Amino acid sequence: MSSVNTISSQYYSLNLGTIEIKQSRQSFYRYWNRLHRFQKTLVLIALFLSVLYVLSHIEFHHKQLKNIPSNHEHQPLAKDKNWQPIPDRFLDVKDNRRPYSVFKVSMNGPTNERQQKVVEAFLHAWKSYKEHAWGEDELKPISKKFSSWFNLGLTIVDSLDTMYIMNLQDQFTEARDWIEKKLNFDVDRYNNLFELTIRILGGLLSAYHLSAETVFLEKAYEFGNRSLPAFDTKSSIPYSDLNLMRQKAKSPSWTSDSSLSEVSTLSIEYNDLTYLTGDKRFEAVINRISQTLHRLNKPDGLAPIFIDTNQGQFRGRTITLGARGDSYYEYLLKQWIQKGAKYDKSDEHFYLIQDWLESVRGIRQKLVKKTKPSGYMFVGELLSETFSPKMDHLVCFLPGNLALGYSYLRKIPDFPKDDLKDLMNMAQELTETCYQMYAQFPTGLSPEIVYFNTHEDSTKDFFVKDNDRHNLLRPETVESLYYMKKITKDKKYEEYGWKIFEAFEKYTKVENGGYSSINDVTSPERVNFRDKMESFFLAETLKYLYLLFEDEKSENLDLKHWLINTEAHLIPIPNT
């Protein structure tokens, strides 16, 4: 049962018992008459304040019980730390009051050779993880050890929906059993709220939507309840660090700032938790964050990457669609889609698509340039209004996001055709650039960061610095390839993805188990394994490749009905 339904034991009792008034009336009256007028006034004021205090708390608990937001300006959102299992009524998958029903989704498994190769890659990684790191966060495939980050079996939770989509039912069942018996949120350490949300909460929600097994929703709801203290700030901007066992949250020890991407990339998951459980607290905290960010000044729709948790104001003037900024822009669009995708100024969520479109215009005007000599489009950064031609691999999410926006906005009769054309042109050109960041290096793999040349006498379009040559098995480029193929039906994007997959197989595969990030994409002879297999390689990179290689006639995932969160977890779109 939710903490909002266990408050009856906390009601204040107004039953004062039987009082022998006749025997005490005279002594009380005599004592009262002995008091000075000032003393009598103080006693009456104290009594009045005590009654107000009791009544206000009764009213507050009554409001909590009904899931009605309190009018208090700064009221803790999670009073009861003794979490109890989710009420049965929340688990009624036929409940028509919910924005969607939950039922088991059937998946076909691989239907062609390329998909089968991706499944084999997943099993190669999974087998080594199971042998050397089972129940731990991530595999170290070279040393056959593991790394601990959350102490929450991260790779298991992050991989659930990938296994389900690939129809790996034995592995999925094994992972499900571990989650039911072993996943324990009583971990006494501070972890990043953003990472916990997109990976753990997102993974659990997606697994529930696909399998309809309630253990995943029970765990998701427990996580949601434990996480609410992170949102208990006067500014509405959540703390970045969360202790799930103590149910406490704080800013990092070195700053009071949070990252833009971290505070803004929680909406899809917490909204979905409200839709599934009927518990309105989760959606309420997201609405506060979204509206706060909307009201802040953002010239050209571009937001600085740091925000003060205490004051709720942006800090500094660094603008980037790479690290610390990226998914703010991604979730503006996806939250608008989740809220109904209504292009109507009277709709309460219209500001989300307004902010997204304004940011796209700002990106086009302030951050987009073209290289010399080949004219590749890229997205740079602003450092205190000074342009830098630096582009993280993380930015390669953007063309897929632009294509997704295009796919919705083209359905709007009065949406300007020229704007639609510009959206798709940007998506196509940036996708090409992101692919070239792979194709033009000897290993066929992209570095973490690239610098682009814009000078007229340049002979190379981009270069990489020594410290940026590594590849972390990231998904952003294959993510955009998936969206581009899905929306344009152009098969060249599948061919690009196949070449990238072959490069992963050749240079990052560890023969006796797993895949490893590498130190140097510029040297095929000495790529130097970094001895780490990120959970997102299984959760995102291999999932997007598998979906990219789907035959058109056997597609399992329809973007009209599903959103994909920033960790590639599947969340259904309400009322579709």
KAKA-V174260 format. One record per residue. N is the residue number from 1. D_FIRST is the distance of its C-alpha to the first C-alpha in whole Angstrom. Layout:
n: (N,N)
d_first: (D_FIRST,D_FIRST)
This chain:
n: (1,2,3,4,5,6,7,8,9,10,11,12,13,14,15,16,17,18,19,20,21,22,23,24,25,26,27,28,29,30,31,32,33,34,35,36,37,38,39,40,41,42,43,44,45,46,47,48,49,50,51,52,53,54,55,56,57,58,59,60,61,62,63,64,65,66,67,68,69,70,71,72,73,74,75,76,77,78,79,80,81,82,83,84,85,86,87,88,89,90,91,92,93,94,95,96,97,98,99,100,101,102,103,104,105,106,107,108,109,110,111,112,113,114,115,116,117,118,119,120,121,122,123,124,125,126,127,128,129,130,131,132,133,134,135,136,137,138,139,140,141,142,143,144,145,146,147,148,149,150,151,152,153,154,155,156,157,158,159,160,161,162,163,164,165,166,167,168,169,170,171,172,173,174,175,176,177,178,179,180,181,182,183,184,185,186,187,188,189,190,191,192,193,194,195,196,197,198,199,200,201,202,203,204,205,206,207,208,209,210,211,212,213,214,215,216,217,218,219,220,221,222,223,224,225,226,227,228,229,230,231,232,233,234,235,236,237,238,239,240,241,242,243,244,245,246,247,248,249,250,251,252,253,254,255,256,257,258,259,260,261,262,263,264,265,266,267,268,269,270,271,272,273,274,275,276,277,278,279,280,281,282,283,284,285,286,287,288,289,290,291,292,293,294,295,296,297,298,299,300,301,302,303,304,305,306,307,308,309,310,311,312,313,314,315,316,317,318,319,320,321,322,323,324,325,326,327,328,329,330,331,332,333,334,335,336,337,338,339,340,341,342,343,344,345,346,347,348,349,350,351,352,353,354,355,356,357,358,359,360,361,362,363,364,365,366,367,368,369,370,371,372,373,374,375,376,377,378,379,380,381,382,383,384,385,386,387,388,389,390,391,392,393,394,395,396,397,398,399,400,401,402,403,404,405,406,407,408,409,410,411,412,413,414,415,416,417,418,419,420,421,422,423,424,425,426,427,428,429,430,431,432,433,434,435,436,437,438,439,440,441,442,443,444,445,446,447,448,449,450,451,452,453,454,455,456,457,458,459,460,461,462,463,464,465,466,467,468,469,470,471,472,473,474,475,476,477,478,479,480,481,482,483,484,485,486,487,488,489,490,491,492,493,494,495,496,497,498,499,500,501,502,503,504,505,506,507,508,509,510,511,512,513,514,515,516,517,518,519,520,521,522,523,524,525,526,527,528,529,530,531,532,533,534,535,536,537,538,539,540,541,542,543,544,545,546,547,548,549,550,551,552,553,554,555,556,557,558,559,560,561,562,563,564,565,566,567,568,569,570,571,572,573,574,575,576)
d_first: (0,4,7,8,6,7,11,12,14,15,17,21,23,26,28,31,32,36,38,42,43,47,48,46,47,51,50,47,50,52,50,49,53,54,51,53,52,50,48,47,46,44,42,41,40,38,36,36,34,32,31,30,28,26,26,25,22,20,21,19,16,17,17,14,12,14,14,17,19,20,24,24,26,25,21,19,16,14,14,11,12,10,7,5,5,5,5,8,10,10,12,14,17,20,18,21,19,18,21,22,21,20,22,24,27,30,32,36,37,40,43,45,47,46,42,43,44,41,39,41,41,37,38,40,38,35,37,38,35,34,37,37,33,31,27,29,29,32,35,39,41,44,44,41,39,35,34,31,29,26,25,23,25,26,28,26,23,26,28,25,26,30,30,28,31,34,33,33,30,31,30,27,26,27,25,22,22,23,19,17,19,20,19,18,17,18,21,23,25,26,25,26,23,25,26,22,21,24,24,21,18,21,22,18,18,22,21,18,21,24,22,19,18,14,14,15,13,10,12,13,10,10,13,13,11,13,16,16,18,21,21,22,25,28,29,26,27,25,26,27,26,22,21,18,18,19,17,21,23,27,30,32,34,37,36,34,34,32,33,33,32,29,28,28,27,23,23,23,20,18,19,18,15,15,16,14,11,12,11,14,14,16,18,19,20,22,24,25,26,28,30,31,33,34,36,37,41,41,45,46,42,42,39,40,38,37,35,35,31,32,35,33,37,38,40,43,45,44,43,42,41,40,38,36,37,36,33,33,35,34,30,32,33,30,28,31,31,27,27,30,33,35,38,38,39,37,34,31,31,35,35,33,36,39,38,38,41,43,42,43,46,46,46,49,51,50,49,51,54,56,58,61,63,61,59,55,53,50,48,49,47,48,49,50,51,53,53,52,52,50,47,44,43,40,41,42,39,40,43,40,38,41,42,38,39,42,41,39,41,44,42,43,46,47,46,49,51,52,49,48,51,50,46,47,50,48,46,49,51,48,47,51,51,47,49,52,50,50,53,56,55,56,53,52,49,48,48,45,47,50,53,55,58,60,63,66,68,64,65,61,58,56,56,54,54,54,50,49,50,47,45,41,40,39,38,39,42,41,38,41,43,40,40,43,44,41,43,46,47,49,50,51,47,47,50,49,46,48,50,47,45,49,49,46,47,50,49,46,45,46,48,46,43,40,41,42,43,46,48,51,51,55,56,56,58,55,52,51,47,45,43,39,37,35,32,32,35,33,30,33,37,37,34,36,40,38,37,41,43,41,44,44,43,41,38,35,33,34,34,33,30,29,28,29,27,30,29,30,26,26,24,25,26,24,27,29)
